[in-house]
Amino acid sequence: MNLGFIGLIDIIVIILGLIVCFLGFSKGFMNKVIGMLGILVIFGLAVFLCANFAEMLITNKIIYPSIYKGIYSKMAAEVAEAGSDASVADIIQAALGCPSLIAVFLAGKIDVSSTAELPDVVATQLGRYAMIGISFLILIFAMSLVLVILKALANTLRKSTLIKTVDGIMGMALYLLIYVAIISLLFWGLRALMDNDVIQGQARQFIITDLQLENENASRLSKFFYEGNLFSSIQDLFK
């Protein structure tokens, strides 16, 4: 479709861009940055700290004793019933009801001289794994509360007209930057589909006409994203 100096895809891109700018101004810069960076920081810190936090909980006998006792009792009962030809993996699978693949993996991590030692070793090892997982979830929850507090603080600061205006303008710029990156990625994918003749027929002709791809002198916003966006430039570096 050729509407003259602008195409239908241009109109869609511009309208979406205006909506994004409005959302960016209304949501603000602080809330967006806290949201984006907060999730990454929370996950990174949780991964980094969960092992040490788990050790602290184990040392102070918080949660861990009940997990240890539960696993130990199941393993001890199965060891007592298992035959002499039962492997460590068989005993673990029967006691814990886990898939054989997991039982074999756990058995490979355990070094015991006799099956009598198995309940304690397995309970200790799995107990630590469980505590690391629990510690990770506790840290995620605790730091998420901090994130909520920071967002509440940001909203409080935005009650000032000056701060709200500055934050809104910065938020609009940030949202627009994210939008441009997404649009560039979509047009990069569209160009890849067109170059590989995946898109054919009327759909292909519509894109060629609307973006004015056959007209070297045509100036279109959509054509700019299609022919010269960041992702295409990065791809060209590896050719």
Order of alpha helices (4+ residues) and beta strands (2+ residues): alpha-alpha-alpha-alpha-alpha-alpha-alpha-alpha-alpha-alpha
